[in-house]
Amino acid sequence: MLDGIQALLLVEAALVLIADAVAATWIFRIYLRNRRKSALAFSIAWVFDFLTILFTMQQSVTIQLAGLLCLSTFAGFIFYGSVKFLEEESINARHRTLTILSVMPVAFMVYMLGVYFYTGDASWTATSAAALGISGVFVVAGGLLLMGVEEIYKSAIRYLSISILLFGVHLVPAALFGLYSWYEAIGFTFSSILIVFMVWAMVKLTSSKTFMPSKETAPQQPDLKPGTLLVGINEYKKLKEKLRDMPVLAFVRDVSDIPEGWECYFVTTIPFQGTFKNTINPTNLARMTEIAYQYLETFAKSGKHGIIVIDCFEYLTVYNSWDSLMKFISKLRDFTIVNNGTLVVVLEKESLEPRLYFQLRKLTE
């Protein structure tokens, strides 16, 4: 029976080592392609997880302690990668998340005292339990931070953040029961499953089109001056053909003829599930502004010309006050000018009162 358990542990360890090596290599290749520091941090994290598994399987106590150090380093790079990921996406950490992180020091001390009173082993508490606890804190913190970009990366970031949170939480029972032989197989099996799932989720995230720009050479851009354009429907139809092969960011109502290369958001009050890749509520002007800013900033950093199309302005007037819309357009206009981009607002002159139309036209000019 014991030999069977040991054989199972060896198989699981080999599976995790392979997963770690694949993740580290794959994500490092992605880093070489887009130079995102978050990818480099995640790649290094899997290297240290590889070393953690390798060292903890050894008989030497000294080498096993080195494995605990590698585990803490893995947690640190997961947290650092999450922070850089938010920075690269130009997203600030949510106040609620920061509030949760503020209780971590007290939670860690309660955890340490609990482990000591439960196990009665001061050496275990000061070494293994401490390493598992501090690693759990930073892994959980990294998972909480990643939840801040769920609206952009959808299921990819959701799976990753959940698996990271579960991995961080599972280190608590590992500290409590790690001294007992009956927990060895259970704990390592659960840990292996979570690691493989984390690897899959992180590879899925970093391989996504949003995270990793395509290698294809971008087509020559049409001659559009930086700033804002206020165009009618007929003029927009002609402009759309010129922009068909461009990576345009568009907020639209008509989804019947969306160019394949566009990053399109269907503006609607109906929460479609699975029918459309990206939907956004017409009242969520703040989210539209955030998406537009991230898009323009990304293109500006790469030296390219970002183009934003708003093909739903009349629809937005139904759900928002005029003052809110003017502030919204004003922010987008400033973003496009600063980042050398172009904002195209599609609107027929007759759809607005003359006073409002000329106010909008004056703002865009």
C-alpha positions in Angstrom: 0.0 0.0 0.0 2.8 2.4 1.0 4.7 1.6 -2.3 1.5 2.3 -4.2 1.1 5.7 -2.6 4.8 6.6 -3.1 4.5 5.6 -6.8 1.4 7.8 -7.1 3.3 10.7 -5.6 6.2 10.3 -8.0 3.8 10.2 -11.0 2.1 13.4 -9.7 5.4 15.1 -9.1 6.6 14.2 -12.6 3.4 15.6 -14.0 3.7 18.9 -12.1 7.4 19.2 -13.1 6.5 18.8 -16.8 3.6 21.4 -16.4 6.0 23.8 -14.7 8.6 23.5 -17.4 6.1 23.9 -20.2 4.5 27.0 -18.5 7.9 28.6 -17.8 9.1 28.0 -21.4 5.9 29.0 -23.1 5.3 32.2 -21.1 8.9 33.2 -21.5 8.5 32.9 -25.3 5.5 35.2 -25.0 7.6 37.7 -23.0 10.3 37.7 -25.7 7.5 38.5 -28.2 5.7 41.3 -26.4 8.1 42.3 -23.6 5.4 42.4 -20.9 7.1 42.3 -17.5 4.1 40.4 -16.1 4.8 37.5 -18.5 8.5 37.5 -17.4 7.4 37.4 -13.7 5.0 34.6 -14.3 7.6 32.6 -16.2 10.1 32.9 -13.4 7.4 32.0 -10.9 7.0 28.6 -12.6 10.8 28.0 -12.6 10.7 28.4 -8.8 7.7 26.1 -8.5 9.6 23.5 -10.5 12.5 23.9 -8.0 10.1 23.7 -5.1 8.7 20.3 -6.2 12.2 19.0 -7.1 13.7 20.0 -3.7 10.8 18.9 -1.5 11.0 15.4 -3.0 14.5 15.0 -1.7 15.5 13.3 1.6 17.9 15.9 2.8 16.4 18.3 5.3 18.6 21.2 4.1 17.4 20.7 0.5 13.8 20.5 1.7 14.3 23.9 3.4 15.6 25.3 0.2 12.4 24.0 -1.4 10.4 26.1 1.1 12.4 29.2 0.1 11.6 28.5 -3.5 7.9 28.2 -2.7 8.0 31.7 -1.1 9.9 33.0 -4.1 7.2 31.5 -6.4 4.5 33.3 -4.4 6.4 36.6 -4.6 6.7 36.4 -8.4 3.0 35.5 -8.7 2.2 38.6 -6.7 4.7 40.8 -8.6 3.4 39.5 -11.9 -0.2 40.4 -10.9 0.8 43.9 -9.9 2.7 44.4 -13.2 -0.3 43.0 -15.0 -2.6 45.7 -13.6 0.0 48.3 -14.3 0.3 47.2 -18.0 -3.5 47.3 -18.3 -3.6 50.8 -16.7 -6.0 49.5 -14.0 -5.8 50.7 -10.4 -6.3 48.1 -7.7 -9.8 48.2 -6.3 -10.2 49.7 -2.8 -12.1 46.6 -1.7 -9.1 44.5 -2.6 -6.7 46.8 -0.8 -9.0 46.6 2.3 -8.8 42.8 2.3 -5.0 42.9 2.0 -4.8 45.2 5.0 -5.9 42.4 7.3 -3.3 40.0 6.1 -0.6 40.7 8.8 -3.1 40.0 11.6 -4.4 37.0 9.7 -0.9 35.6 9.3 -0.1 35.9 13.0 -3.4 34.3 14.0 -2.5 31.5 11.5 1.0 31.0 13.0 -0.3 30.9 16.6 -3.1 28.4 15.5 -0.5 26.1 13.8 1.7 26.2 16.9 -1.1 25.4 19.3 -2.5 22.7 17.0 0.8 20.9 16.2 2.8 21.8 19.4 5.9 21.7 17.2 7.9 25.0 17.3 10.4 24.0 14.7 7.7 23.0 12.2 5.8 26.3 12.9 8.9 28.5 12.5 10.0 26.8 9.2 7.5 24.9 7.1 4.3 26.5 8.5 5.8 30.0 8.2 6.9 29.5 4.6 3.5 28.0 3.7 1.6 30.8 5.4 3.5 33.7 3.9 3.4 32.1 0.5 -0.4 31.7 0.9 -0.8 35.3 1.8 1.0 36.6 -1.3 -0.6 34.0 -3.6 -4.1 34.9 -2.4 -3.2 38.7 -2.8 -2.1 38.0 -6.4 -5.4 36.2 -7.1 -7.4 39.1 -5.7 -5.6 41.6 -7.8 -6.1 39.7 -11.0 -9.9 39.8 -10.4 -9.7 43.5 -11.3 -9.3 42.7 -15.0 -12.0 40.1 -15.3 -14.2 42.4 -17.5 -11.4 42.6 -20.1 -10.1 39.0 -20.2 -13.4 37.3 -19.2 -13.1 33.6 -18.5 -9.3 33.4 -18.9 -8.6 35.7 -16.0 -11.5 34.2 -14.0 -10.1 30.7 -14.1 -6.7 31.9 -13.3 -7.7 34.1 -10.3 -9.9 31.3 -8.9 -7.1 28.7 -9.2 -4.6 31.0 -7.6 -6.9 31.8 -4.7 -7.6 28.1 -4.1 -3.9 27.3 -4.3 -3.1 30.0 -1.7 -5.9 28.9 0.6 -4.9 25.2 0.4 -1.6 26.0 2.0 -3.3 26.5 5.3 -4.3 22.8 5.8 -0.9 21.8 4.4 0.6 23.7 7.4 -1.8 22.2 9.9 -1.7 18.5 8.8 1.7 18.4 6.9 3.3 16.5 9.8 0.9 13.6 9.4 1.7 10.8 6.9 -2.1 10.4 6.1 -2.2 13.9 4.7 0.9 13.6 2.4 -0.9 11.9 -0.5 -4.1 13.9 -0.1 -2.3 17.3 0.1 0.1 16.6 -2.7 -2.6 15.3 -5.0 -4.8 18.4 -4.4 -1.7 20.7 -4.8 -0.8 18.9 -8.1 -4.3 19.4 -9.5 -4.3 23.1 -8.6 -0.9 23.7 -10.1 -1.8 22.0 -13.4 -5.0 24.0 -13.5 -3.1 27.2 -12.8 -0.6 26.4 -15.6 -3.5 25.8 -18.0 -5.2 29.0 -17.0 -2.1 31.1 -17.2 -1.1 29.8 -20.6 -4.6 30.4 -21.8 -4.4 34.0 -20.5 -1.0 34.9 -21.8 -1.7 33.3 -25.2 -4.9 35.3 -25.7 -5.1 37.8 -28.5 -5.6 40.6 -26.0 -2.4 39.8 -24.1 -0.3 38.7 -27.0 -0.4 40.9 -30.1 -0.4 39.1 -33.4 2.8 38.6 -35.4 1.0 39.7 -38.6 2.2 42.9 -40.0 -0.5 45.6 -39.6 -1.9 46.9 -42.9 -1.1 50.5 -43.9 -3.3 52.9 -42.1 -5.6 55.3 -43.9 -4.7 59.0 -43.7 -6.6 60.1 -40.6 -5.5 63.1 -38.7 -5.2 62.8 -34.9 -8.3 64.3 -33.1 -12.0 63.8 -33.4 -14.2 63.3 -36.5 -18.0 63.9 -36.5 -19.4 62.0 -39.5 -22.8 61.1 -40.9 -24.0 57.5 -41.8 -23.0 57.7 -45.5 -19.6 59.1 -44.7 -19.1 56.5 -42.0 -19.9 53.6 -44.5 -17.2 54.8 -46.8 -14.8 55.3 -43.9 -15.6 51.8 -42.6 -14.4 50.2 -45.8 -11.1 52.0 -45.5 -10.7 50.9 -41.9 -11.9 47.3 -42.4 -8.5 45.8 -42.0 -7.4 48.0 -39.1 -7.5 47.1 -35.4 -10.2 49.6 -34.6 -11.9 49.8 -31.2 -15.7 50.2 -31.8 -18.8 50.8 -29.7 -21.7 49.9 -31.9 -25.4 49.1 -32.1 -25.4 47.5 -35.6 -23.6 44.1 -35.3 -24.5 42.9 -38.8 -21.4 44.1 -40.5 -18.5 44.2 -38.1 -15.0 43.9 -39.7 -13.2 40.9 -38.4 -10.1 42.8 -37.2 -12.1 45.2 -35.0 -12.3 45.0 -31.2 -16.1 45.5 -31.0 -18.4 46.2 -28.0 -22.1 45.8 -28.5 -23.8 48.5 -26.5 -27.0 47.1 -25.1 -29.1 46.9 -21.9 -29.7 43.2 -22.5 -27.2 40.9 -20.8 -26.6 38.4 -23.6 -24.8 35.3 -22.5 -22.5 33.7 -25.1 -24.2 35.3 -28.1 -21.7 38.2 -28.3 -18.2 38.2 -27.1 -18.2 41.8 -25.7 -21.3 43.6 -24.5 -21.5 46.8 -22.4 -24.4 48.7 -20.9 -25.1 52.2 -22.4 -25.0 53.7 -18.9 -21.5 52.4 -18.2 -19.7 55.4 -19.7 -16.9 55.0 -17.2 -16.1 51.5 -18.4 -16.1 52.7 -22.1 -13.7 55.4 -21.1 -11.4 52.9 -19.4 -11.4 50.5 -22.4 -10.7 53.4 -24.8 -7.9 54.7 -22.6 -6.2 51.3 -22.4 -6.6 50.8 -26.1 -5.1 54.2 -27.0 -2.3 53.9 -24.5 -1.3 50.4 -25.9 -1.2 51.8 -29.5 0.7 54.9 -28.4 3.4 52.8 -26.7 3.9 50.7 -29.9 4.0 53.9 -32.0 0.8 53.1 -33.8 -2.3 55.2 -34.6 -5.3 54.1 -32.5 -8.8 54.6 -34.0 -12.0 54.6 -31.9 -15.5 54.5 -33.4 -18.6 55.4 -31.6 -21.5 54.2 -33.8 -24.2 54.5 -31.1 -24.2 58.1 -30.0 -28.0 58.5 -30.5 -28.6 55.4 -28.4 -26.4 56.7 -25.6 -28.5 59.9 -25.5 -31.5 57.8 -24.5 -29.8 56.4 -21.3 -27.5 59.2 -20.3 -27.9 62.9 -19.5 -26.5 65.3 -22.0 -23.9 66.7 -19.5 -22.6 63.2 -18.9 -22.2 62.5 -22.6 -20.4 65.8 -23.1 -18.0 64.9 -20.3 -17.6 61.4 -21.8 -16.8 62.7 -25.3 -14.5 65.4 -23.9 -12.4 62.8 -22.0 -12.2 60.6 -25.1 -11.2 63.6 -27.2 -8.4 64.4 -24.8 -7.2 60.8 -24.7 -7.1 60.6 -28.5 -5.1 63.9 -28.8 -2.6 62.9 -26.1 -2.1 59.5 -27.6 -2.0 60.7 -31.2 -5.2 58.7 -32.1 -8.5 59.4 -33.8 -12.0 59.4 -32.4 -14.8 58.9 -34.9 -18.4 59.8 -33.7 -21.1 58.7 -36.0 -24.2 60.9 -35.9 -26.7 62.4 -38.3 -27.2 66.1 -37.8 -31.0 65.8 -37.9 -31.1 63.4 -34.9 -30.3 66.1 -32.4 -31.6 69.5 -31.6 -29.6 72.2 -33.5 -28.3 73.6 -30.2 -27.1 70.3 -29.0 -25.6 69.3 -32.3 -23.5 72.5 -32.6 -22.4 72.1 -29.0 -21.2 68.6 -29.8 -19.5 69.8 -33.0 -17.8 72.6 -31.1 -16.6 70.2 -28.5 -15.1 67.8 -31.0 -13.5 70.5 -33.0 
